[in-house]
């Protein structure tokens, strides 16, 4: 008997079966967990792609127009279809009932600050809005399952209930996309809004008359407050360039820069006046014709009328101010009348669009075009024409009678389009944003085109006179759309 017991105790045959019996549930459980993880990852991936696409489609419509949210909702409901697998509902096409869509005016600065499906962040700040002109972001979140299985309902193969857990869970991915409005081929310059509000500027540009603005460089140092009529420079997206390179960006036809309306950065440090770059548009080039400040890279406008006398000596060609005996035969586009009377608003820098077109023999039209009829230009430009419209009319009518000064450039005959005398600037509320010096990131109220009416001044004043033409807001004329790059992008 003792021998039999001893043999049984020492017999190791079949021990593997015991180990397998113990480990098999563990191995099967791990395998089921691996399968569940793969299924959950696949479902989450499908859902995330779905909400990403829906958020992008909605955000692409948030352009600030009054029907922006209506169009965004239509995009979410009708324009996209996305099918998921691995949920308890099997193959499932995302429907509007599967998601919550909210429109936000902004998003938290840190990605670690979470957002609920209702657009409230973890700090209790509500970002959601129903104002179509204010919202800039679309948030799309997968809904939790109710009585019926939702798009994110997931049931495990692994019997989690055995270990006191739940066999079902909801996957609720979220996506936030925003609308970005940028302008490219843009001169790196900002101006302080000369009006009390953007709405007032929009009203001023609504008619045929266009207000003149006297742009002054702020030269008071880094602590000087910018105010209406001041201008400054923007940092290039490629980094701050040398003074020469910055000047060239004001000279070339298509400056290599794009700027985002959500924020632009002001250029730090003192900047040499860029009049040499601007004045290439008037067929005026610096001595030496260095870099890109040459006619081949920076051709003159087809209309360079500027009240100056052409002087040719041998192969040299320049322009100079008329002497006392010539003054009556040369006249540049005049400033607004209030600049002469001293009655312009905003500390004398903002005109009202009223200028001396044709009130006497010394007015712009008779000096430059004699007794030529004004019926054509008034039909094209209105009873109170803008200087830019008159300028374009002179280009479009090359047979128009001309006085002593000719319309085309006389020194360099390679010209560019009529838009050559337009510069594009960012309009900033310098008072509200307390703009001082450089290295500030500032929101843009709008982008604007400004018609340069005469050659820019050199140091130390560096004044620029321009006529504001159009702005990039929804009530603008749309002339800046060719420069705009509107796109939606994911932020979360």
Beta strands, then each sheet from edge to edge (+ up, - down):
strand 1: 83-87
strand 2: 90-93
strand 3: 99-104
strand 4: 137-142
strand 5: 153-155
strand 6: 168-170
strand 7: 174-184
strand 8: 189-192
strand 9: 212-217
strand 10: 230-233
strand 11: 258-260
strand 12: 264-265
strand 13: 300-301
strand 14: 308-313
strand 15: 316-321
strand 16: 415-416
strand 17: 422-428
strand 18: 441-442
strand 19: 446-452
strand 20: 464-471
strand 21: 484-490
sheet 1: 1+ 2-
sheet 2: 3+ 4- 7+ 11-
sheet 3: 3+ 4- 7+ 21-
sheet 4: 5+ 6-
sheet 5: 8+ 10- 9- 20+ 19- 17+ 8+
sheet 6: 12+ 18-
sheet 7: 13+ 16+
sheet 8: 14+ 15-
end
